Amino acid sequence: MRERDIEKWLRRQIESLGGLAFKFTSPGNDGVPDRLAVLPGGLIYFVELKTDRGRLTPIQVWQIDRLRQLGCQVRTIRGMDEAKAFIEEVRDAVIHM
């Protein structure tokens, strides 16, 4: 499955939970995650999407590490199975808020 298809599915799922899935770009900051998922209850996740075989570039690893050091929730999702698992995780979190 293509990355853009996973991204489209994920965006719709986040919106169905009452959230927003912003396409995240940050000029001058290569390697930032693809999406910013904002969910009810103030849950915010940076999400980097890859295909099942996709790999993070060194700058993506660096950016993700920087965000995590600041206490941000960051998920690297590889393929549809991991996308579905992420949605289940956030669905449970939203329900229990």
Chimera marker file (.cmm) of the C-alpha trace (Angstrom):
<marker_set name="trace">
<marker id="1" x="0.000" y="0.000" z="0.000" r="1" g="1" b="0" radius="0.5"/>
<marker id="2" x="1.236" y="3.478" z="-0.833" r="1" g="1" b="0" radius="0.5"/>
<marker id="3" x="2.115" y="5.976" z="1.876" r="1" g="1" b="0" radius="0.5"/>
<marker id="4" x="-0.434" y="8.488" z="0.620" r="1" g="1" b="0" radius="0.5"/>
<marker id="5" x="-3.222" y="5.891" z="0.854" r="1" g="1" b="0" radius="0.5"/>
<marker id="6" x="-2.298" y="5.121" z="4.465" r="1" g="1" b="0" radius="0.5"/>
<marker id="7" x="-2.139" y="8.853" z="5.191" r="1" g="1" b="0" radius="0.5"/>
<marker id="8" x="-5.598" y="9.438" z="3.686" r="1" g="1" b="0" radius="0.5"/>
<marker id="9" x="-7.094" y="6.570" z="5.711" r="1" g="1" b="0" radius="0.5"/>
<marker id="10" x="-5.426" y="7.765" z="8.903" r="1" g="1" b="0" radius="0.5"/>
<marker id="11" x="-6.670" y="11.325" z="8.395" r="1" g="1" b="0" radius="0.5"/>
<marker id="12" x="-10.252" y="10.127" z="7.990" r="1" g="1" b="0" radius="0.5"/>
<marker id="13" x="-10.010" y="7.947" z="11.096" r="1" g="1" b="0" radius="0.5"/>
<marker id="14" x="-8.657" y="10.806" z="13.207" r="1" g="1" b="0" radius="0.5"/>
<marker id="15" x="-11.439" y="13.066" z="11.969" r="1" g="1" b="0" radius="0.5"/>
<marker id="16" x="-14.023" y="10.383" z="12.796" r="1" g="1" b="0" radius="0.5"/>
<marker id="17" x="-12.782" y="10.556" z="16.409" r="1" g="1" b="0" radius="0.5"/>
<marker id="18" x="-13.470" y="14.289" z="16.450" r="1" g="1" b="0" radius="0.5"/>
<marker id="19" x="-9.853" y="15.207" z="15.839" r="1" g="1" b="0" radius="0.5"/>
<marker id="20" x="-7.843" y="17.097" z="13.268" r="1" g="1" b="0" radius="0.5"/>
<marker id="21" x="-5.009" y="15.715" z="11.159" r="1" g="1" b="0" radius="0.5"/>
<marker id="22" x="-2.924" y="18.579" z="9.903" r="1" g="1" b="0" radius="0.5"/>
<marker id="23" x="-0.438" y="18.056" z="7.096" r="1" g="1" b="0" radius="0.5"/>
<marker id="24" x="2.643" y="19.311" z="8.873" r="1" g="1" b="0" radius="0.5"/>
<marker id="25" x="5.313" y="21.246" z="7.022" r="1" g="1" b="0" radius="0.5"/>
<marker id="26" x="7.924" y="23.424" z="8.597" r="1" g="1" b="0" radius="0.5"/>
<marker id="27" x="9.974" y="25.431" z="6.107" r="1" g="1" b="0" radius="0.5"/>
<marker id="28" x="13.658" y="25.248" z="6.919" r="1" g="1" b="0" radius="0.5"/>
<marker id="29" x="13.179" y="22.147" z="9.073" r="1" g="1" b="0" radius="0.5"/>
<marker id="30" x="13.603" y="19.128" z="6.850" r="1" g="1" b="0" radius="0.5"/>
<marker id="31" x="12.624" y="15.778" z="8.294" r="1" g="1" b="0" radius="0.5"/>
<marker id="32" x="9.710" y="16.835" z="10.491" r="1" g="1" b="0" radius="0.5"/>
<marker id="33" x="6.898" y="14.270" z="10.782" r="1" g="1" b="0" radius="0.5"/>
<marker id="34" x="4.165" y="14.160" z="8.111" r="1" g="1" b="0" radius="0.5"/>
<marker id="35" x="1.109" y="14.838" z="10.244" r="1" g="1" b="0" radius="0.5"/>
<marker id="36" x="0.094" y="16.549" z="13.432" r="1" g="1" b="0" radius="0.5"/>
<marker id="37" x="-2.851" y="14.670" z="14.950" r="1" g="1" b="0" radius="0.5"/>
<marker id="38" x="-4.869" y="16.763" z="17.408" r="1" g="1" b="0" radius="0.5"/>
<marker id="39" x="-7.510" y="14.814" z="19.304" r="1" g="1" b="0" radius="0.5"/>
<marker id="40" x="-10.178" y="15.592" z="21.885" r="1" g="1" b="0" radius="0.5"/>
<marker id="41" x="-8.842" y="16.026" z="25.396" r="1" g="1" b="0" radius="0.5"/>
<marker id="42" x="-5.734" y="17.834" z="24.190" r="1" g="1" b="0" radius="0.5"/>
<marker id="43" x="-3.987" y="14.725" z="22.878" r="1" g="1" b="0" radius="0.5"/>
<marker id="44" x="-1.411" y="15.700" z="20.269" r="1" g="1" b="0" radius="0.5"/>
<marker id="45" x="0.775" y="13.341" z="18.254" r="1" g="1" b="0" radius="0.5"/>
<marker id="46" x="3.384" y="13.970" z="15.608" r="1" g="1" b="0" radius="0.5"/>
<marker id="47" x="3.006" y="11.147" z="13.082" r="1" g="1" b="0" radius="0.5"/>
<marker id="48" x="5.578" y="10.006" z="10.530" r="1" g="1" b="0" radius="0.5"/>
<marker id="49" x="4.098" y="7.626" z="7.974" r="1" g="1" b="0" radius="0.5"/>
<marker id="50" x="5.995" y="5.037" z="5.977" r="1" g="1" b="0" radius="0.5"/>
<marker id="51" x="5.138" y="2.052" z="3.845" r="1" g="1" b="0" radius="0.5"/>
<marker id="52" x="5.774" y="-1.378" z="5.346" r="1" g="1" b="0" radius="0.5"/>
<marker id="53" x="9.317" y="-1.227" z="4.016" r="1" g="1" b="0" radius="0.5"/>
<marker id="54" x="9.882" y="2.487" z="4.431" r="1" g="1" b="0" radius="0.5"/>
<marker id="55" x="12.841" y="3.727" z="6.437" r="1" g="1" b="0" radius="0.5"/>
<marker id="56" x="13.479" y="6.925" z="8.285" r="1" g="1" b="0" radius="0.5"/>
<marker id="57" x="16.183" y="9.174" z="6.907" r="1" g="1" b="0" radius="0.5"/>
<marker id="58" x="18.897" y="10.330" z="9.314" r="1" g="1" b="0" radius="0.5"/>
<marker id="59" x="17.353" y="13.812" z="9.497" r="1" g="1" b="0" radius="0.5"/>
<marker id="60" x="13.942" y="12.317" z="10.299" r="1" g="1" b="0" radius="0.5"/>
<marker id="61" x="15.487" y="10.314" z="13.142" r="1" g="1" b="0" radius="0.5"/>
<marker id="62" x="17.143" y="13.488" z="14.429" r="1" g="1" b="0" radius="0.5"/>
<marker id="63" x="13.920" y="15.523" z="14.267" r="1" g="1" b="0" radius="0.5"/>
<marker id="64" x="11.907" y="12.775" z="15.974" r="1" g="1" b="0" radius="0.5"/>
<marker id="65" x="14.524" y="12.510" z="18.728" r="1" g="1" b="0" radius="0.5"/>
<marker id="66" x="14.373" y="16.292" z="19.251" r="1" g="1" b="0" radius="0.5"/>
<marker id="67" x="10.592" y="16.224" z="19.596" r="1" g="1" b="0" radius="0.5"/>
<marker id="68" x="10.694" y="13.304" z="22.031" r="1" g="1" b="0" radius="0.5"/>
<marker id="69" x="13.326" y="15.052" z="24.165" r="1" g="1" b="0" radius="0.5"/>
<marker id="70" x="10.847" y="17.923" z="24.495" r="1" g="1" b="0" radius="0.5"/>
<marker id="71" x="8.229" y="15.489" z="25.771" r="1" g="1" b="0" radius="0.5"/>
<marker id="72" x="6.182" y="15.287" z="22.574" r="1" g="1" b="0" radius="0.5"/>
<marker id="73" x="4.269" y="12.185" z="21.540" r="1" g="1" b="0" radius="0.5"/>
<marker id="74" x="5.752" y="10.976" z="18.230" r="1" g="1" b="0" radius="0.5"/>
<marker id="75" x="4.730" y="7.876" z="16.314" r="1" g="1" b="0" radius="0.5"/>
<marker id="76" x="6.403" y="6.317" z="13.317" r="1" g="1" b="0" radius="0.5"/>
<marker id="77" x="3.783" y="4.233" z="11.563" r="1" g="1" b="0" radius="0.5"/>
<marker id="78" x="4.848" y="1.646" z="9.004" r="1" g="1" b="0" radius="0.5"/>
<marker id="79" x="2.037" y="0.225" z="6.916" r="1" g="1" b="0" radius="0.5"/>
<marker id="80" x="-1.671" y="-0.215" z="7.432" r="1" g="1" b="0" radius="0.5"/>
<marker id="81" x="-1.390" y="-2.674" z="10.329" r="1" g="1" b="0" radius="0.5"/>
<marker id="82" x="0.511" y="-0.137" z="12.422" r="1" g="1" b="0" radius="0.5"/>
<marker id="83" x="-1.896" y="2.622" z="11.324" r="1" g="1" b="0" radius="0.5"/>
<marker id="84" x="-4.828" y="0.538" z="12.580" r="1" g="1" b="0" radius="0.5"/>
<marker id="85" x="-3.021" y="-0.153" z="15.874" r="1" g="1" b="0" radius="0.5"/>
<marker id="86" x="-2.359" y="3.570" z="16.323" r="1" g="1" b="0" radius="0.5"/>
<marker id="87" x="-6.014" y="4.416" z="15.748" r="1" g="1" b="0" radius="0.5"/>
<marker id="88" x="-7.043" y="1.812" z="18.327" r="1" g="1" b="0" radius="0.5"/>
<marker id="89" x="-4.565" y="3.329" z="20.797" r="1" g="1" b="0" radius="0.5"/>
<marker id="90" x="-5.853" y="6.867" z="20.344" r="1" g="1" b="0" radius="0.5"/>
<marker id="91" x="-9.505" y="5.726" z="20.271" r="1" g="1" b="0" radius="0.5"/>
<marker id="92" x="-8.984" y="4.116" z="23.691" r="1" g="1" b="0" radius="0.5"/>
<marker id="93" x="-7.260" y="7.249" z="24.975" r="1" g="1" b="0" radius="0.5"/>
<marker id="94" x="-10.056" y="9.517" z="23.739" r="1" g="1" b="0" radius="0.5"/>
<marker id="95" x="-12.764" y="7.274" z="25.202" r="1" g="1" b="0" radius="0.5"/>
<marker id="96" x="-11.092" y="7.228" z="28.620" r="1" g="1" b="0" radius="0.5"/>
<marker id="97" x="-10.661" y="10.993" z="28.877" r="1" g="1" b="0" radius="0.5"/>
<link id1="1" id2="2" r="1" g="1" b="0" radius="0.2"/>
<link id1="2" id2="3" r="1" g="1" b="0" radius="0.2"/>
<link id1="3" id2="4" r="1" g="1" b="0" radius="0.2"/>
<link id1="4" id2="5" r="1" g="1" b="0" radius="0.2"/>
<link id1="5" id2="6" r="1" g="1" b="0" radius="0.2"/>
<link id1="6" id2="7" r="1" g="1" b="0" radius="0.2"/>
<link id1="7" id2="8" r="1" g="1" b="0" radius="0.2"/>
<link id1="8" id2="9" r="1" g="1" b="0" radius="0.2"/>
<link id1="9" id2="10" r="1" g="1" b="0" radius="0.2"/>
<link id1="10" id2="11" r="1" g="1" b="0" radius="0.2"/>
<link id1="11" id2="12" r="1" g="1" b="0" radius="0.2"/>
<link id1="12" id2="13" r="1" g="1" b="0" radius="0.2"/>
<link id1="13" id2="14" r="1" g="1" b="0" radius="0.2"/>
<link id1="14" id2="15" r="1" g="1" b="0" radius="0.2"/>
<link id1="15" id2="16" r="1" g="1" b="0" radius="0.2"/>
<link id1="16" id2="17" r="1" g="1" b="0" radius="0.2"/>
<link id1="17" id2="18" r="1" g="1" b="0" radius="0.2"/>
<link id1="18" id2="19" r="1" g="1" b="0" radius="0.2"/>
<link id1="19" id2="20" r="1" g="1" b="0" radius="0.2"/>
<link id1="20" id2="21" r="1" g="1" b="0" radius="0.2"/>
<link id1="21" id2="22" r="1" g="1" b="0" radius="0.2"/>
<link id1="22" id2="23" r="1" g="1" b="0" radius="0.2"/>
<link id1="23" id2="24" r="1" g="1" b="0" radius="0.2"/>
<link id1="24" id2="25" r="1" g="1" b="0" radius="0.2"/>
<link id1="25" id2="26" r="1" g="1" b="0" radius="0.2"/>
<link id1="26" id2="27" r="1" g="1" b="0" radius="0.2"/>
<link id1="27" id2="28" r="1" g="1" b="0" radius="0.2"/>
<link id1="28" id2="29" r="1" g="1" b="0" radius="0.2"/>
<link id1="29" id2="30" r="1" g="1" b="0" radius="0.2"/>
<link id1="30" id2="31" r="1" g="1" b="0" radius="0.2"/>
<link id1="31" id2="32" r="1" g="1" b="0" radius="0.2"/>
<link id1="32" id2="33" r="1" g="1" b="0" radius="0.2"/>
<link id1="33" id2="34" r="1" g="1" b="0" radius="0.2"/>
<link id1="34" id2="35" r="1" g="1" b="0" radius="0.2"/>
<link id1="35" id2="36" r="1" g="1" b="0" radius="0.2"/>
<link id1="36" id2="37" r="1" g="1" b="0" radius="0.2"/>
<link id1="37" id2="38" r="1" g="1" b="0" radius="0.2"/>
<link id1="38" id2="39" r="1" g="1" b="0" radius="0.2"/>
<link id1="39" id2="40" r="1" g="1" b="0" radius="0.2"/>
<link id1="40" id2="41" r="1" g="1" b="0" radius="0.2"/>
<link id1="41" id2="42" r="1" g="1" b="0" radius="0.2"/>
<link id1="42" id2="43" r="1" g="1" b="0" radius="0.2"/>
<link id1="43" id2="44" r="1" g="1" b="0" radius="0.2"/>
<link id1="44" id2="45" r="1" g="1" b="0" radius="0.2"/>
<link id1="45" id2="46" r="1" g="1" b="0" radius="0.2"/>
<link id1="46" id2="47" r="1" g="1" b="0" radius="0.2"/>
<link id1="47" id2="48" r="1" g="1" b="0" radius="0.2"/>
<link id1="48" id2="49" r="1" g="1" b="0" radius="0.2"/>
<link id1="49" id2="50" r="1" g="1" b="0" radius="0.2"/>
<link id1="50" id2="51" r="1" g="1" b="0" radius="0.2"/>
<link id1="51" id2="52" r="1" g="1" b="0" radius="0.2"/>
<link id1="52" id2="53" r="1" g="1" b="0" radius="0.2"/>
<link id1="53" id2="54" r="1" g="1" b="0" radius="0.2"/>
<link id1="54" id2="55" r="1" g="1" b="0" radius="0.2"/>
<link id1="55" id2="56" r="1" g="1" b="0" radius="0.2"/>
<link id1="56" id2="57" r="1" g="1" b="0" radius="0.2"/>
<link id1="57" id2="58" r="1" g="1" b="0" radius="0.2"/>
<link id1="58" id2="59" r="1" g="1" b="0" radius="0.2"/>
<link id1="59" id2="60" r="1" g="1" b="0" radius="0.2"/>
<link id1="60" id2="61" r="1" g="1" b="0" radius="0.2"/>
<link id1="61" id2="62" r="1" g="1" b="0" radius="0.2"/>
<link id1="62" id2="63" r="1" g="1" b="0" radius="0.2"/>
<link id1="63" id2="64" r="1" g="1" b="0" radius="0.2"/>
<link id1="64" id2="65" r="1" g="1" b="0" radius="0.2"/>
<link id1="65" id2="66" r="1" g="1" b="0" radius="0.2"/>
<link id1="66" id2="67" r="1" g="1" b="0" radius="0.2"/>
<link id1="67" id2="68" r="1" g="1" b="0" radius="0.2"/>
<link id1="68" id2="69" r="1" g="1" b="0" radius="0.2"/>
<link id1="69" id2="70" r="1" g="1" b="0" radius="0.2"/>
<link id1="70" id2="71" r="1" g="1" b="0" radius="0.2"/>
<link id1="71" id2="72" r="1" g="1" b="0" radius="0.2"/>
<link id1="72" id2="73" r="1" g="1" b="0" radius="0.2"/>
<link id1="73" id2="74" r="1" g="1" b="0" radius="0.2"/>
<link id1="74" id2="75" r="1" g="1" b="0" radius="0.2"/>
<link id1="75" id2="76" r="1" g="1" b="0" radius="0.2"/>
<link id1="76" id2="77" r="1" g="1" b="0" radius="0.2"/>
<link id1="77" id2="78" r="1" g="1" b="0" radius="0.2"/>
<link id1="78" id2="79" r="1" g="1" b="0" radius="0.2"/>
<link id1="79" id2="80" r="1" g="1" b="0" radius="0.2"/>
<link id1="80" id2="81" r="1" g="1" b="0" radius="0.2"/>
<link id1="81" id2="82" r="1" g="1" b="0" radius="0.2"/>
<link id1="82" id2="83" r="1" g="1" b="0" radius="0.2"/>
<link id1="83" id2="84" r="1" g="1" b="0" radius="0.2"/>
<link id1="84" id2="85" r="1" g="1" b="0" radius="0.2"/>
<link id1="85" id2="86" r="1" g="1" b="0" radius="0.2"/>
<link id1="86" id2="87" r="1" g="1" b="0" radius="0.2"/>
<link id1="87" id2="88" r="1" g="1" b="0" radius="0.2"/>
<link id1="88" id2="89" r="1" g="1" b="0" radius="0.2"/>
<link id1="89" id2="90" r="1" g="1" b="0" radius="0.2"/>
<link id1="90" id2="91" r="1" g="1" b="0" radius="0.2"/>
<link id1="91" id2="92" r="1" g="1" b="0" radius="0.2"/>
<link id1="92" id2="93" r="1" g="1" b="0" radius="0.2"/>
<link id1="93" id2="94" r="1" g="1" b="0" radius="0.2"/>
<link id1="94" id2="95" r="1" g="1" b="0" radius="0.2"/>
<link id1="95" id2="96" r="1" g="1" b="0" radius="0.2"/>
<link id1="96" id2="97" r="1" g="1" b="0" radius="0.2"/>
</marker_set>
